[in-house]
C-alpha cells in the first residue's frame, strides 16, 4: 500500500505537468494564428558591393528566384530593391541592386525578403489620393487611384492585402488595372497596423475583417462605381471571399481576383504546422481551441473562429461572381490544394491558370508578363476592362 501511495504521489504531479505542457503548447500555437506579429527576418546579407551595386544573400528558395523583389533592412536603408540573379553557389546568391547603395552605408546583416517591390503609391507615378473608409472598426485609410483625372470609371477594383502586411503589398497590381481604364481602391482593415485596432487586437482570419472591405465596397458605390472587382492577396483572399458571399452589396460584385489565396484555413494551418515540425494532434487541438468561444479567448482571439464558415470549398455553391485564381503550385506557405479544389468545385465560375516556381505572393515578381496577361485576358473575357486604346 505504501508503495502504491508513493507511485500515485509521483504519477499525479507528472500527469498534471504533462497536461499543463500540452495545454500551453495548444494555446501558444493557437495564439500564433490569430495575433499579429512583427515582420520576421528570414535571410542574411553576406556582403554588399557598392562599386558593382550587387548584394550577396544567404541562399534560400526565395532568394534564388529570378525576377524583381524587395529586401527589408535596417541601418541606412529600410528597404532596397533587388534585380536579376547574377550567380548562385551552394550557400549564397548574388543579385543586382536596383536601389543605389552609397559607399559607407550601414546595412545590418538580418533582413526580410519580400515580394512587395513598391512601398509607397508615389513610386507608381500615377494620380492618387488618400481617403478614409468609415467601417464598423472605425476610419480605415485607403489609397485611391482614379482611372483618369477627367472621369470616374464604372468598374472599380478593391484590393485587400494579406496577413502581417500592409497596403503596399497590393501596389504591384495597380498599374495593370489602371492600364485597363479602371479605378483602384487599396484598403486597410482592422488590426493590420494602419486601420483601427479592435478590442483584442486579434485577427479573425476574415470572419470579421470582411466588414471593413464591405464598407469600402459601399464607399465605391457611393462615389460613382457601378461594378466592383475584389482582389485579395493571401489572407486578403479569404477576406475577399467572405465579402463576396456575405456583402449586402454582393449583386454589385462582378468579379474576384485572388493571388496566393487562403481558401480554407484548415488546409493552410495543417500545412504550416507540418512545415514547423508540429505533429498531430497539436494542430487539430489548436484549431479546436480557436473554434470554442471560451478557449478562443484564452488563445487571444476575440471570438470563436468559424472555420466551417471560412471553408470556401465547402461553400462553393454560394459563389456568384466569376473568379480568377493565381496560385503557384509550389507556394511554400499557403498550399494551392484548396484553390484547385475550389476550381474543381466551380468550373463554371473559376479560372485557374497554371503557375509554378514563384512561391507565395511572388507571381508578379517572378513572371510579370504572364501574371499581367492572365489578369488582363480574364478581365476582358468577363467584360470588366475598358478599351483605353
C-alpha positions as CSV (number, residue, x, y, z in Angstrom):
1,X,0.0,0.0,0.0
2,X,2.8,2.3,0.9
3,X,4.5,1.7,-2.5
4,X,1.2,2.4,-4.3
5,X,0.7,5.7,-2.5
6,X,4.3,6.6,-3.4
7,X,3.6,5.7,-7.1
8,X,0.5,7.8,-7.1
9,X,2.3,10.7,-5.4
10,X,4.8,10.6,-8.3
11,X,2.4,10.0,-11.2
12,X,-0.3,12.6,-10.4
13,X,2.0,15.6,-10.4
14,X,3.7,14.2,-13.5
15,X,0.3,13.9,-15.3
16,X,-0.7,17.4,-14.2
17,X,2.7,18.7,-15.5
18,X,2.2,16.9,-18.8
19,X,-1.3,18.2,-19.2
20,X,-0.2,21.7,-18.5
21,X,2.6,21.4,-21.0
22,X,0.1,20.2,-23.7
23,X,-2.3,23.0,-22.9
24,X,0.5,25.6,-23.1
25,X,1.6,24.2,-26.5
26,X,-2.0,24.2,-27.8
27,X,-2.8,27.8,-26.7
28,X,0.6,29.1,-27.8
29,X,0.0,27.5,-31.3
30,X,-3.5,28.9,-31.5
31,X,-2.2,32.4,-30.4
32,X,0.3,32.5,-33.2
33,X,-2.5,32.0,-35.7
34,X,-4.6,35.0,-34.6
35,X,-2.2,37.5,-33.2
36,X,-0.5,40.0,-35.5
37,X,3.3,39.6,-35.3
38,X,6.1,41.8,-36.5
39,X,7.8,41.2,-39.8
40,X,10.2,38.2,-39.4
41,X,13.8,38.4,-40.7
42,X,14.2,35.3,-42.9
43,X,17.5,35.9,-44.7
44,X,21.0,37.1,-44.0
45,X,23.0,39.6,-46.0
46,X,26.5,38.3,-46.7
47,X,28.0,41.3,-48.5
48,X,27.2,44.5,-50.3
49,X,29.4,45.7,-53.2
50,X,28.7,49.4,-53.6
51,X,31.0,49.7,-56.6
52,X,29.3,47.0,-58.6
53,X,25.9,47.6,-56.9
54,X,25.4,44.0,-56.1
55,X,24.3,42.2,-52.9
56,X,25.1,38.7,-51.7
57,X,22.4,36.9,-49.7
58,X,22.2,33.5,-48.0
59,X,20.7,31.1,-50.4
60,X,17.0,30.2,-49.8
61,X,14.1,29.0,-52.0
62,X,13.0,32.7,-52.1
63,X,16.4,34.5,-52.6
64,X,17.3,32.4,-55.6
65,X,14.1,33.2,-57.5
66,X,14.5,35.1,-60.8
67,X,12.8,38.4,-61.1
68,X,12.5,41.7,-59.1
69,X,12.0,41.7,-55.3
70,X,12.5,43.8,-52.2
71,X,14.5,43.4,-49.0
72,X,13.5,45.0,-45.7
73,X,16.7,46.0,-44.0
74,X,17.9,48.1,-41.0
75,X,20.6,50.7,-40.9
76,X,21.0,53.4,-43.5
77,X,18.2,51.9,-45.7
78,X,14.9,50.5,-44.6
79,X,14.1,48.9,-47.9
80,X,16.1,48.1,-51.0
81,X,15.0,46.7,-54.4
82,X,16.7,43.6,-55.9
83,X,17.1,42.7,-59.5
84,X,18.5,39.8,-61.5
85,X,20.3,36.8,-60.0
86,X,23.9,37.1,-61.1
87,X,25.4,34.0,-59.5
88,X,24.4,31.1,-57.2
89,X,26.6,28.7,-55.2
90,X,25.8,26.1,-52.6
91,X,25.1,28.7,-49.8
92,X,24.9,32.2,-51.4
93,X,23.0,34.1,-54.1
94,X,24.4,37.3,-55.7
95,X,21.9,39.7,-57.1
96,X,21.9,43.1,-58.8
97,X,20.8,46.0,-56.6
98,X,18.1,48.3,-58.1
99,X,18.4,50.7,-55.2
100,X,21.6,52.7,-55.3
101,X,23.6,52.0,-52.2
102,X,26.1,54.7,-51.3
103,X,29.6,53.9,-50.1
104,X,29.8,53.9,-46.3
105,X,26.2,53.0,-45.9
106,X,25.4,50.6,-42.9
107,X,23.3,47.6,-43.9
108,X,22.6,45.2,-41.0
109,X,23.0,41.5,-41.5
110,X,19.5,40.3,-40.8
111,X,16.8,41.1,-43.4
112,X,13.4,40.1,-44.7
113,X,12.9,39.0,-48.3
114,X,9.8,40.5,-49.9
115,X,7.6,40.4,-53.0
116,X,6.2,43.9,-52.3
117,X,8.6,45.8,-54.5
118,X,6.7,49.1,-54.3
119,X,6.4,50.6,-50.9
120,X,4.7,53.9,-51.5
121,X,2.0,54.9,-54.0
122,X,4.1,57.7,-55.4
123,X,6.5,55.2,-56.8
124,X,3.9,54.2,-59.4
125,X,3.8,57.7,-60.9
126,X,0.0,57.6,-61.2
127,X,-2.5,60.1,-59.8
128,X,-3.7,59.0,-56.3
129,X,-5.1,60.3,-53.1
130,X,-5.5,59.2,-49.5
131,X,-9.1,58.6,-48.4
132,X,-10.8,57.2,-45.2
133,X,-13.3,54.5,-45.3
134,X,-15.9,54.6,-42.5
135,X,-16.1,50.9,-41.4
136,X,-17.5,49.2,-38.3
137,X,-14.0,49.2,-36.9
138,X,-13.6,52.9,-37.4
139,X,-12.0,55.0,-40.2
140,X,-9.8,52.8,-42.3
141,X,-7.2,54.5,-44.5
142,X,-7.1,53.7,-48.2
143,X,-5.3,54.8,-51.4
144,X,-7.5,55.7,-54.3
145,X,-6.1,55.6,-57.8
146,X,-8.6,57.1,-60.3
147,X,-8.9,55.7,-63.8
148,X,-8.2,59.2,-65.1
149,X,-8.2,62.8,-64.0
150,X,-11.3,63.6,-66.0
151,X,-13.9,60.8,-65.3
152,X,-15.0,58.1,-62.9
153,X,-14.8,54.5,-64.2
154,X,-18.0,52.4,-63.8
155,X,-15.8,49.5,-62.6
156,X,-13.6,49.8,-59.5
157,X,-11.1,47.3,-58.2
158,X,-10.8,47.0,-54.4
159,X,-7.6,45.4,-53.3
160,X,-7.1,43.6,-50.0
161,X,-3.7,42.8,-48.6
162,X,-2.6,39.7,-46.7
163,X,-1.8,38.7,-43.1
164,X,1.1,40.5,-41.4
165,X,1.5,43.0,-44.3
166,X,0.0,46.4,-45.3
167,X,-1.5,48.1,-48.3
168,X,1.9,48.3,-50.0
169,X,1.6,44.6,-50.9
170,X,-1.1,45.5,-53.4
171,X,0.7,48.2,-55.3
172,X,2.1,45.8,-57.9
173,X,-1.4,45.3,-59.4
174,X,-2.4,49.0,-59.6
175,X,-0.8,49.7,-63.0
176,X,-2.4,46.6,-64.5
177,X,-5.9,47.8,-63.7
178,X,-5.1,51.4,-64.5
179,X,-4.0,50.3,-67.9
180,X,-7.5,48.8,-68.4
181,X,-9.1,52.1,-67.6
182,X,-10.2,51.1,-64.1
183,X,-10.1,52.9,-60.7
184,X,-8.5,51.1,-57.8
185,X,-9.1,51.4,-54.1
186,X,-6.3,49.8,-52.0
187,X,-7.8,49.3,-48.5
188,X,-6.7,48.5,-44.9
189,X,-8.7,46.6,-42.3
190,X,-8.8,46.2,-38.6
191,X,-5.6,45.2,-36.7
192,X,-3.3,45.5,-39.8
193,X,-1.3,48.3,-38.2
194,X,-2.9,51.0,-40.3
195,X,-6.6,50.7,-39.6
196,X,-8.1,50.9,-36.1
197,X,-7.3,48.2,-33.6
198,X,-10.2,46.1,-32.3
199,X,-10.7,45.5,-28.6
200,X,-8.4,42.5,-28.5
201,X,-6.2,43.3,-31.5
202,X,-6.5,39.8,-33.0
203,X,-7.2,38.6,-36.5
204,X,-10.4,36.8,-37.2
205,X,-8.9,35.3,-40.3
206,X,-11.5,37.0,-42.5
207,X,-14.6,36.4,-40.3
208,X,-14.7,40.0,-39.1
209,X,-12.3,41.8,-41.5
210,X,-14.7,41.4,-44.4
211,X,-17.0,44.0,-42.9
212,X,-14.3,46.6,-43.4
213,X,-13.9,45.6,-47.0
214,X,-17.7,45.7,-47.4
215,X,-17.6,49.3,-46.1
216,X,-15.1,50.0,-48.9
217,X,-17.5,48.5,-51.4
218,X,-20.2,50.8,-50.2
219,X,-17.8,53.7,-50.4
220,X,-17.0,52.9,-54.0
221,X,-20.7,52.6,-55.0
222,X,-21.4,56.0,-53.3
223,X,-18.6,57.6,-55.3
224,X,-19.6,56.5,-58.8
225,X,-18.7,52.8,-59.1
226,X,-21.3,50.6,-60.6
227,X,-19.5,47.3,-60.5
228,X,-16.8,46.0,-58.1
229,X,-13.9,43.6,-58.7
230,X,-12.4,42.3,-55.5
231,X,-8.7,41.4,-55.4
232,X,-7.3,39.6,-52.4
233,X,-3.7,38.6,-51.6
234,X,-3.1,35.6,-49.3
235,X,-5.3,36.1,-46.2
236,X,-6.8,39.0,-48.2
237,X,-8.2,36.3,-50.5
238,X,-10.1,34.8,-47.5
239,X,-11.4,38.3,-46.7
240,X,-12.4,38.9,-50.3
241,X,-14.2,35.6,-50.5
242,X,-16.1,36.3,-47.3
243,X,-17.1,39.7,-48.7
244,X,-18.3,38.0,-51.9
245,X,-20.7,35.7,-50.1
246,X,-21.7,37.9,-47.2
247,X,-21.9,41.5,-48.5
248,X,-25.2,43.3,-48.7
249,X,-23.7,44.7,-52.0
250,X,-22.9,41.3,-53.5
251,X,-25.1,42.0,-56.5
252,X,-22.5,44.7,-57.4
253,X,-19.5,42.4,-57.1
254,X,-18.8,41.5,-60.7
255,X,-15.6,39.6,-60.3
256,X,-13.0,38.3,-57.8
257,X,-9.2,38.0,-58.4
258,X,-7.1,36.0,-55.9
259,X,-3.4,35.9,-55.6
260,X,-2.0,33.0,-53.5
261,X,-5.3,33.0,-51.5
262,X,-6.3,31.3,-48.3
263,X,-9.4,29.4,-49.5
264,X,-9.7,27.0,-46.5
265,X,-7.8,27.8,-43.3
266,X,-7.7,24.2,-42.0
267,X,-5.7,23.2,-45.1
268,X,-3.3,26.1,-44.6
269,X,-2.8,25.7,-40.8
270,X,-2.2,21.9,-41.1
271,X,0.4,22.5,-43.8
272,X,2.2,25.3,-41.9
273,X,2.2,23.1,-38.7
274,X,3.9,20.3,-40.6
275,X,6.4,22.7,-42.0
276,X,7.1,23.9,-38.5
277,X,7.6,20.4,-37.2
278,X,4.4,20.3,-35.3
279,X,2.6,16.9,-35.4
280,X,-1.0,15.9,-34.8
281,X,-2.9,16.1,-32.6
282,X,-1.4,19.6,-31.7
283,X,-2.6,21.4,-34.9
284,X,-6.1,19.9,-34.5
285,X,-6.2,20.8,-30.8
286,X,-5.2,24.4,-31.6
287,X,-7.9,24.8,-34.2
288,X,-10.4,23.2,-31.8
289,X,-9.4,25.7,-29.2
290,X,-10.0,28.6,-31.6
291,X,-13.4,27.2,-32.5
292,X,-14.6,27.3,-28.9
293,X,-15.7,30.7,-27.6
294,X,-14.1,30.2,-24.2
295,X,-10.8,28.6,-25.2
296,X,-10.6,31.0,-28.2
297,X,-10.3,33.9,-25.8
298,X,-7.7,32.1,-23.9
299,X,-5.8,31.9,-27.2
300,X,-6.0,35.6,-27.8
301,X,-9.0,35.6,-30.2
302,X,-11.9,37.9,-29.5
303,X,-14.5,35.4,-30.7
304,X,-14.5,31.8,-31.8
305,X,-13.0,31.3,-35.3
306,X,-15.7,29.8,-37.6
307,X,-13.5,27.5,-39.6
308,X,-16.6,25.9,-41.3
309,X,-17.8,29.3,-42.5
310,X,-14.3,30.2,-43.7
311,X,-14.0,27.0,-45.8
312,X,-14.9,28.3,-49.3
313,X,-14.6,24.9,-50.9
314,X,-17.4,23.7,-48.8
315,X,-19.3,26.9,-49.5
316,X,-18.5,26.9,-53.2
317,X,-22.2,26.8,-54.2
318,X,-22.7,30.2,-52.6
319,X,-20.3,32.0,-55.0
320,X,-21.9,34.0,-57.8
321,X,-19.2,36.2,-59.4
322,X,-16.6,34.9,-61.9
323,X,-13.2,34.3,-60.3
324,X,-9.6,34.2,-61.3
325,X,-7.2,32.3,-59.0
326,X,-3.4,32.9,-59.4
327,X,-1.6,30.4,-57.2
328,X,1.9,28.9,-57.6
329,X,1.8,25.1,-57.2
330,X,4.9,25.3,-55.0
331,X,3.7,28.2,-52.9
332,X,5.6,27.0,-49.8
333,X,3.4,28.9,-47.3
334,X,-0.3,28.7,-48.4
335,X,-0.6,25.4,-50.4
336,X,-2.6,25.6,-53.6
337,X,-4.6,22.5,-52.8
338,X,-7.8,24.3,-51.7
339,X,-7.5,26.7,-54.7
340,X,-7.5,23.7,-57.0
341,X,-10.4,22.1,-55.1
342,X,-12.4,25.3,-55.5
343,X,-11.6,25.4,-59.2
344,X,-12.8,21.8,-59.5
345,X,-16.0,22.5,-57.5
346,X,-17.0,25.6,-59.6
347,X,-15.5,25.2,-63.1
348,X,-18.4,27.4,-64.3
349,X,-17.0,30.3,-62.3
350,X,-13.3,29.7,-61.6
351,X,-10.4,30.2,-64.0
352,X,-7.1,29.0,-62.6
353,X,-4.1,29.1,-65.0
354,X,-1.0,27.1,-64.1
355,X,1.8,28.8,-62.2
356,X,4.9,27.2,-60.6
357,X,8.2,28.2,-59.1
358,X,7.0,31.6,-58.0
359,X,6.2,30.6,-54.4
360,X,3.9,32.8,-52.1
361,X,2.5,36.1,-53.5
362,X,5.5,36.5,-55.8
363,X,4.0,35.6,-59.1
364,X,4.2,39.2,-60.3
365,X,7.9,39.3,-59.3
366,X,8.8,36.0,-60.9
367,X,6.9,36.4,-64.2
368,X,5.3,39.8,-64.5
369,X,4.3,39.3,-68.1
370,X,2.4,36.0,-67.5
371,X,0.8,37.4,-64.4
372,X,-0.3,40.6,-66.1
373,X,-1.6,38.7,-69.2
374,X,-3.6,36.3,-67.0
375,X,-5.4,39.2,-65.3
376,X,-5.9,41.3,-68.4
377,X,-7.2,38.4,-70.5
378,X,-9.6,37.3,-67.8
379,X,-10.9,40.8,-67.2
380,X,-11.5,41.4,-70.9
381,X,-13.2,37.9,-71.3
382,X,-15.6,38.8,-68.5
383,X,-16.3,42.3,-69.8
384,X,-14.7,44.0,-66.9
385,X,-12.0,46.0,-68.7
386,X,-12.4,49.3,-70.6
387,X,-11.0,49.8,-74.0
388,X,-8.5,52.6,-73.5
389,X,-6.9,52.4,-76.9
